[in-house]
Amino acid sequence: MDEPQLLSAADPANPYPTYAALRAQGRALWNESSQQWLIPHHRDVTALLRDRRLGRTYLHRFTHEEFGRTPPPAAHEPFHVLNDNGLLDLEAPRHTRIRRLVSKAFTPRRVAELQPYIEELAGELAADLVADGGGDLVSRLAEPLPVAVIAQMLGVPESDRHLLRPWSAAICGMYELNPSEETARAAVEASVEFTAYLRELITERRRNLGDDLISGLIAVHDEDGTRLTEQEMISTAVLLLNAGHEATVNSTGNGWWALFRHPDQLAALRSGGVPLSTAVEELLRYDSPLHLFERWVLEDIEVGGVPIPRGSEVALLFGSANRDPDAFTDPDRLNLSRTDNPHVSLGGGIHYCLGAPLARLELAASYGQLLSQAPGLRLAAEPRWKDGLVIRGLRELVVEAG
């Protein structure tokens, strides 16, 4: 396979043959079009997720010039201010401090308290879909559930919640490989508007603290009194929305598409023969919502005998790692009973998904409600996929529930 086909040839509807070819080619492969080293094997992906010689940023150690990189255009600054102050794109020691503070507010208890709301909302959305005889599962259930849950957690009024999904979609466009200038302009505009909105919400909560997460982020502090800055709170809130709902939306759609193509597994799930929690993990593995995770090489490394110099960028291929036969028995088979399941769909190391427990609650609720309320749910049309291979999911999944 010549270079232009390394990643660009991957079919969004089924990239897995391309991933298999990449794994057969080697452990570190140069991809000219994106100027990255592709890492397709599970053992290397998991190792590099935890390797402190790499980072999501390099600015804690080097300037752009020292690292041999061109600074982003000044016009993109609002996006980068928002993005670069969030946990996902920070490294220690700042990442350590912010994650510690955020974890004091975003507690397991806070997540657990949301469970009744999640179950009720998932039930209502499923009931509406069934009452209409079906429809687009993505727009009718997969999208509104996690957005509403994050909004409820943050304390965003219901009248404003319609703003969140478009903002998030525009910002997440920048995470694809080689985004266009049009995509960048949309992301910048959304960053400006979302930042302004959250700044007002934080100001209001400072005057009248509540029991929402924004209030919790305002109140938390270290023993020495250190608190989150306003920008850190804003970036944290945006990250929780973007990462917290994009993964759940895509996991829901991808998961149901997988179930429809494996009727024996769907039947086992409907009969109760497979624990829902185990099934959720396998659905996350089988068709991951995130297929590529980028990291910068801060010190020279070697992967499979291939030297990768400082200043390089690696693309950890989560979608490929999750189908690696060296890590999973019969990896291309959907097996909802799979218990030995070290998938990387939620990341690893210090950047392991902070909202993983919440995502699992939402997925279990949405699958569970549809399984119980629509036992005859079936596919009505071939799905349509979103563009891109980084954040991968369905644009539409039309079902019949009669």
N, C-alpha and C positions, 0 to 999 in steps of 0.2 A: 504494500500500500504506500503510494508516494505521499509526500508531505501534505499537499492541499486536501487530501482525503482523511487526514488523521482525525480531525474533529469536525470539520465543516461538512463531511459526508454523512454525519449522523442524522438519521431521520427522527424528527421530534416525536413521531408516533411510535417509533421502535428503534432507539439508539443502541440496543444491546448487542446486535451483531458487530457494530463498529467497536464497541468496548471490548468484545471478545478478541477482535483482531488486534487491538492495541495491547492487550495483555500478552498476546502471543508474540508481539514485536519486541517487547522489553519492559523494563521497570521504570525507565525515565526516557521520555520521547520529546524531542524538540518540535514545537508547533509554531511554524513561522508566522502564520496569519495572526495569531494572538500574542506572539513573542513570549511564550510560556513553555515550561517543562511540564508535560503531562505525566501524572503519576496514577496508573490505572489499577495497581494491585492493592488488595486489602491490607497486607502486612505493612506496606510502605505508607499508605494513607494513614493508618492508625499510628504509626511511629512518628510521622511528620506532624500530625496534629498535636503531639506532645513534645516535640523537639524545640527547645528554647533557642536554638540557633536560627529559628524562623519566627516571623511575626506577621500579624495582620497589618502592621504599619512598620515603618522604619524611622519615623520622625522623632521617636523617643531617643534615637541614637545618632542619627545623621540628618543633615539637611538634604534637600532634593539634589543639590549639586554634588555633595559628597557621595551620594549614593548612585550618581550617574543617571539621575532621572530628571525629566523636565517638569517643573511645577505645573499644576493644572491651570487652565485659563482663569484669569481674575473673575470673569463673568460667572464661573461655576462656584464661586466662593460660598454662597449661601448653602448649597448642597453639602460642600465639604465641611463647613463649620458644624452643620447638623449631624452629618455622618461621622465625622472624626472625633466627636465627643461622646459617642455611644460605646457601650461595652464591646460590641462586636469588632470594632476597629481600634481598640486600645491594647496596650501591653503593660506589663508590670513596670513600675510600681503603681501607676495611675489606675490601671485596670483592677488591681487588687483592692485598692481603696474604694473605688466606685462600686464594685461588685459586692464588697462587704456591706456597704451602706445600703445598697438597693436590696440586698437579701434580708436586711432588717425590716424592710417595709413589705417586700414581696415574699411573704412567708408561706410555708405549707398550710398554716391555719387559714390565711387569707384565701388561698386557692381552694381549700376544702369547703370554706363557707360559700363559695360560688356554685358548688355542685347542685343544690336544689334549683337555682336559677338556670343553670345550663340544661338540666334535665327538662325543666318546664318549657324553656324556649325551644329546645330541640323537638320536644313533643308537639308544640304548637306548629312549628314549621313543617314537620312531617305530616301532621293532620291536614294542614292546608293543601299540601301537595297531593295527598290521597283524595281529598274532597274534590279536587279539580281533575282527578283521573290521571294525574301525572304532570309532566312539564320538564323544564330544565333543572336538573338536580343541583347544578353548580350555582345558578343565580337564586334559586328558591330555598336552598338549605345550606350548601357548603360555604357560600360567601356570607350570608347574613348572620349566621350563628357566631363565628369567632369575632367578627367585628363588633357585634352587640355585647359580647362577653368582655372584650377588652375595654370598650367604652363604659360599660357598667363598672368595671374594676377601677378605671381611671376617674370616674365621676363626670364623664361627658354627658351633658343633657341630651335627652332623646331627640329634641328638636335639631340638634347639631350633628347627629351621628351619620347623616347622609353624606357629610363632607369627608369622612375618614377614608373610606375605600378609594375614591378617586385620588386623594393625596398620596395614599400608600402605593397605589399602582404606578403613579407617575414617578415617585422616588425610587421604587424597586426596578424601574426600567434601567437605571444606571448600573445595576449589578450584572447586566448581561455583558457578553464579550463585545468590545468595540461599539459602544452605544453611539448612535447618530447625534448630530448637533440638535436635531429636533427633540430627541429623547432627553438630551441634557437640558434644553430650555424648559421643557415640561417639568423636569425634576427640580430645577432651580425655582421655578414659579411655585410649585407645590411646597418646597422647603420654606420659602418666604412666608407663604400663607399659613402653613401648619405651625411654624415657629411663632408667628404673631398670635395665632389662636391660643396656643398653649401658654404663651407669656401672660395673656389676659386671664386665662383660667388659673394659673398659679397665683397671680396677684389677687384674684378673688378668694382663693383658698387661704392665702396668708391672712386675710381679714376674718375668715370664718372657716376654720379647720373642720373637716368632716371625718368620716370613716373610710373615705376612698383612698386609692393608692397615691394620687397626687398629694393629698394631705399627709400621707405617710412619708413620702419622699421629702416633703418640706420639714417634717419633724425629726427624722432620723439624724443621729450624729455619733461620732466616735467618742471615746472616753476623753479625748482632749478638746472636745467641742467642735471638731471639724465636721462641716456639713457639705452636702452637695451644692454646687453652684447652680444658678438658675439654668445655665446652658446645659449642664449635666442632667438636670431633671428633664428638660425639654428633649434632649437626645435620648434619654432612657425611655420616656413615654413613646416617642416615635418608634424606637427599636422594638418595644413591646408590641406595638400595633403591627409594624411591618413583618417582623419575624414571627410574631405570635399568631397572626392570622393567615399570612401567605402559606405557611407550612400546613396549617390545618385545612385550608381551602383545597390546596392541591392534593393533600393526602386523601381527603374525602372523595374527590372526583376520580383520582387515579385508582383508589382502592375499589370503588364500585365498578369501574371499568374492568379491573382485574377479576372481580367476583363474577361478573356477567360472562367472562370468557372461560371461567372455570366452574361450571354448574355443580360439579360434585363437591367442591369446597364451599360454595354458597349453600348447598343443601345441608352440609355438615354444620355450618354456622347457624342456619335457621332451626335445625333440630336441637340445638343446644349441645351437640356433641363436641364442640370446641369452645374453650373458654374465650370470651370476647377479648379479654386483655391480651391473651396469647395471639389471637388473630390480628389485633391491631398492630402488634410488633412485626408480624410477618408482612402485613400490607404495607407498612412503612418501609420494610426492606425491599420488597418485591418491586415497587415502583416509587422510589424516593422522590419527595417534593423538591429536594435540592440535589443537583447532580454535579456541581463543581464548586469547590471552595478554594479561594486563592490565599497564598501566603508568600511573603517576601523572604528571601534568603539573606540573613544578616551576617552570616559567616559561611565560608566555603564548606560545602557538604558533599557527600557522595551517596548515590542511590544505585544499587545494583552494579557497582563498578563504574558508573557514569559520574564524572565530577560536575558539580553544579556550583558555579562561582557566586560569591557575594554580589548582590545587586540583581540577581535573577528573580523571576517570579515562578512559583510552581502552582499548578492547577491540580488539586487533589480531586480525583474523579470519584465522588461518592457513589454515583450510579453504577460505575464499573466495579468498585470495591464490594458493593452489595451483591454482585453476581459472580464473585470470584470463587471458582471451584476449590481453591486452596483453603478457603475459609468457610464454605457452606457446602453441605451435601446436596447434590442435584440442585444447584442454585437457580436454574431457569424454571424450576417448578414451583408453583404457588402451593405451599404446604402450611395451612393455618395451624396445624398442630406442632409446628417447629418450635422447639424449646431452646436449642443451642443456636442462638441468634444474635451474634455480636455486630449487628448492623451499625452503620455510621450515619444514618439519616439525620440524627440530631447533633452531629458533631462529636467533639472529644477534646480532652485537655481543658485548659482554662476557658475555652470558648464553647464548651458544651452548653447546649441550649438551656438558658435560665428558665424558660417557660415550658420545659418538657412535661412536667406534671400536669399543667393546665391543658396542653395540647392533647395529652392522653385522655384526660377527662372529657374534652370536647369530642374527640373521635369516638370514644366508647358510647357517649350519649347519642350522637347522630346515627351511628351504625345501629345501636340498640333500638332506638325509636323507629327507624325505618324497617328493621327486621320484624318488629312486633306489629306495627301498624300497617305495613305493606308487605305481607308475606309473599305476594305474587309479583312484586316489583320486577319489571323486566325492561330490557333495552328497547327503545323505539326507533333509534337512528344511530348511525355511526357517529362517534364523538368528533368534535373539532378541537384541535390542539392549539395552545398559545404558541407564539413564536419564541424561540430561544431555548437554550439547553442548560442554563444555569438554574433558574427557578422554573421548574418544569411542571406543567399541569394542563388540564383541559379548559378550553374556552367554554365548552357547552357539552352537556351529557343529558340528552332528552330521554326520559323514561315514561313508561306507562304503569299506572298503579291500580288499574281496574281489576 
